[in-house]
Structures are given as structure tokens and as C-alpha cells.
Amino acid sequence: MGFIIWLIVGAIAGWLAGMVVKGGGFGLIGDIVVGIVGGFIAGWLLPRIGIEIGGDFISDIINAFIGAVILLLIVRLIKRK
């Protein structure tokens, strides 16, 4: 059941991040991967800078969204060079 929730959170966060960062959408599978990787990035980065959002489903989506946006911005900077 946890794996399915990861996929749902990843899909939502990746899709939202793709909407915010124009040109960042990678299709359904790519958005899921971006969202899941973004969740790991936010899970590592946010506590280190003192930001704690919470532990429920919505806060997981928010965390993954923040991480996915960071990931897409980094990918966009790398692709530009």
C-alpha cells in the first residue's frame, strides 16, 4: 500500500511542479519519477534549513512538490548550458 501512495504523491507533485516550471513536464512516468525524487530532495533539504511542514498526505505532497520544483529548476539550468 505504501508504494501506491508514493506513486500517487509523486504523480501529483511532479505534475504540479511541471505546471509551475514551464517546459518541465516529462509525461506521466517522468512526472512520477520527478515527484518521488523531489520528495527525497525535500525530505533531506527542508529539515536542514529548519522547515517542518508536517506528516500527513497533503504535507507529503507539498514536500514532494517543493523538492520537484527544485529538481526541475536544476535540470533546466543544466540543460541550458
C-alpha positions as CSV (number, residue, x, y, z in Angstrom):
1,M,0.0,0.0,0.0
2,G,2.9,2.4,0.8
3,F,4.3,2.0,-2.7
4,I,1.0,3.0,-4.3
5,I,0.8,6.1,-2.1
6,W,4.4,7.0,-3.2
7,L,3.3,6.8,-6.8
8,I,0.2,8.9,-6.2
9,V,2.2,11.6,-4.2
10,G,4.9,11.5,-6.9
11,A,2.4,11.9,-9.7
12,I,0.6,14.8,-8.1
13,A,3.8,16.6,-7.0
14,G,5.6,16.0,-10.4
15,W,2.6,17.2,-12.4
16,L,2.2,20.3,-10.2
17,A,5.9,21.1,-10.5
18,G,5.7,20.6,-14.2
19,M,2.9,23.1,-14.4
20,V,4.9,25.7,-12.3
21,V,8.2,25.2,-14.0
22,K,7.2,25.7,-17.7
23,G,8.9,23.2,-20.0
24,G,9.5,20.8,-17.1
25,G,6.8,18.2,-17.7
26,F,8.1,14.8,-18.6
27,G,4.8,12.8,-19.1
28,L,3.1,10.6,-16.6
29,I,6.1,8.3,-15.8
30,G,8.6,11.2,-15.8
31,D,6.4,13.3,-13.5
32,I,6.1,10.4,-11.1
33,V,9.8,10.0,-11.0
34,V,10.4,13.7,-10.6
35,G,7.8,13.8,-7.8
36,I,9.4,10.9,-5.9
37,V,12.9,12.2,-6.3
38,G,11.6,15.6,-5.3
39,G,10.2,14.0,-2.2
40,F,13.6,12.7,-1.3
41,I,15.2,16.0,-2.0
42,A,12.7,17.9,0.2
43,G,12.9,15.2,2.9
44,W,16.7,15.8,3.1
45,L,16.9,19.5,2.4
46,L,13.9,21.1,4.3
47,P,14.8,19.8,7.8
48,R,18.4,21.0,7.3
49,I,17.2,24.6,6.8
50,G,14.7,24.4,9.6
51,I,11.4,23.8,7.7
52,E,9.0,21.2,9.0
53,I,5.7,21.0,7.2
54,G,4.0,18.0,8.8
55,G,3.4,14.3,8.4
56,D,0.1,13.8,6.7
57,F,-0.8,13.1,3.0
58,I,-1.2,16.8,2.0
59,S,2.1,17.8,3.6
60,D,3.8,14.9,1.8
61,I,2.5,16.3,-1.5
62,I,3.7,19.8,-0.5
63,N,7.2,18.5,0.4
64,A,7.5,16.5,-2.8
65,F,6.3,19.5,-4.8
66,I,8.9,21.7,-3.3
67,G,11.6,19.2,-4.0
68,A,10.3,18.5,-7.5
69,V,10.4,22.2,-8.3
70,I,14.0,22.4,-7.0
71,L,14.9,19.4,-9.1
72,L,13.2,20.8,-12.3
73,L,15.0,24.1,-11.9
74,I,18.4,22.4,-11.5
75,V,17.6,20.2,-14.6
76,R,16.6,23.4,-16.5
77,L,19.9,25.1,-15.5
78,I,22.0,22.1,-16.6
79,K,20.1,21.7,-19.9
80,R,20.6,25.4,-20.7
81,K,24.4,25.2,-20.6
